[in-house]
Amino acid sequence: MTKKEFLSLLRQSALDLYNDPERLSEVNAEYESTKMEHPEFFERIEQLRVGDMTPDELKKMFDLLKDHILKSRKAN
């Protein structure tokens, strides 16, 4: 996947969330919870836009979110 394709996918995802406020609220809650679990990483990327993040930073962010969501689902 090229960077252009990836950014296009992110834009579409953002639009989908914008059109589904309930899902957006859930995603925001998961994101904030993950930030509390890994403050050092999120402080480091705080000022970056997604398009400015390195592939390693993006991978780590998505891995952290994925792990957090899996843990949350197992707990419920």
C-alpha positions in Angstrom: 0.0 0.0 0.0 1.4 3.4 -1.0 1.4 6.3 1.4 -1.2 8.0 -0.9 -3.5 4.9 -0.6 -3.0 4.7 3.1 -3.9 8.4 3.6 -6.9 7.9 1.4 -8.0 5.0 3.6 -7.5 7.1 6.7 -9.6 10.0 5.2 -12.4 7.6 4.4 -12.3 6.1 7.9 -12.4 9.6 9.4 -15.4 10.4 7.2 -17.1 7.2 8.2 -16.6 8.0 11.9 -17.8 11.6 11.4 -21.1 10.1 10.0 -21.4 7.7 13.0 -21.1 9.8 16.2 -21.7 6.7 18.5 -18.8 4.8 16.9 -16.7 7.9 17.0 -17.3 8.3 20.7 -16.3 4.6 21.3 -13.1 5.1 19.3 -12.2 8.3 21.2 -12.8 6.5 24.5 -10.5 3.6 23.5 -7.9 6.1 22.2 -7.9 8.1 25.4 -7.7 4.9 27.5 -4.7 3.7 25.4 -3.0 7.0 25.9 -3.2 6.6 29.6 -1.6 3.2 29.4 1.2 4.4 27.2 1.8 8.1 27.9 5.4 8.1 26.8 4.6 7.0 23.3 1.7 9.4 22.8 3.6 12.3 24.3 6.3 11.7 21.6 3.8 11.7 18.7 1.4 14.3 20.1 2.4 17.1 17.8 2.5 14.9 14.7 -0.2 14.5 12.1 -0.8 11.0 11.0 0.7 11.8 7.5 3.9 13.0 9.2 4.4 9.9 11.3 7.0 7.3 10.4 5.9 3.8 9.4 7.3 2.5 12.7 5.3 5.1 14.7 2.2 4.3 12.8 2.7 0.6 13.4 3.3 1.0 17.1 0.2 3.2 17.5 -2.0 0.7 15.7 -0.5 -2.2 17.6 -1.1 -0.4 20.9 -4.7 0.3 20.0 -5.3 -3.2 18.7 -3.9 -4.8 21.9 -5.9 -2.4 24.0 -9.2 -3.3 22.2 -8.5 -7.0 22.4 -7.9 -6.7 26.1 -11.1 -4.7 26.5 -13.1 -7.3 24.6 -11.7 -10.2 26.6 -12.6 -8.4 29.8 -16.2 -8.0 28.7 
